[in-house]
Amino acid sequence: MMRRLTTILAMAAIAAPAALAQISGEGGPIRVNADTSEVMERQRQVVLIDNVDIMQGNARLRADKVTIYYGGTGATQTAGMSGFGDIESMVAEGEVFYVTPDLKATGDVGTYDAKADTITLTGEVVLVRGEDVATGRRLVMRLEEGRTTLDGGDGQVQFNISPNERPAGEAPAEDASN
């Protein structure tokens, strides 16, 4: 009974409709799966542990652990839903995967900042777009802007780019150094 109540409270908190977290640029409802959930009302947090899988629209966030932090001063009542209030941020830990139709990104820690509408991955970051692969230490995705920045940390950003094939019969560009 207690586990069921905890799950219900976690889902009510996550379903808070005002300023809901947007892991997808297109918004929409969020579906959450995890082996365990823990609601810490006084700290205004929900912790999802093991096999965490969060989906919204065409975006998916997977991690070993995700902590959701709520702002505001208390529960809200909107359209019959109660919750903690607005989601301020989420922190994903462990093997973090963020996937959309356009990209796949992995890292050690992922942070979603609702106010800035950004997802940041740190650690051993790998970004894949099509056949192109980039690696670095810090990836910042600005969801609303559709802008992505990759930083090498103490090292350099590395890219493996697969150029598009030339149309049949097209000659390669002349080398300017000859």
Buried (B, 14 or more C-beta within 10 A) or exposed (E): EEEEEBBEBBBBBBBBEEBBBBBBBEBEEBEBEBEBBBBEEEEBBBBBBEEBBBBBBEBBBBBBBBBBBBBBEEBBEEEEEBBBBBBBBBBBBBEBBBBBEEBBBBBBBBBBBBEBBBBBBBBEBBBBBEEEBBBBBBBBBBBEEEEBEBBBEEEEBEEEEEEEEEEEEEEEEEEEEE
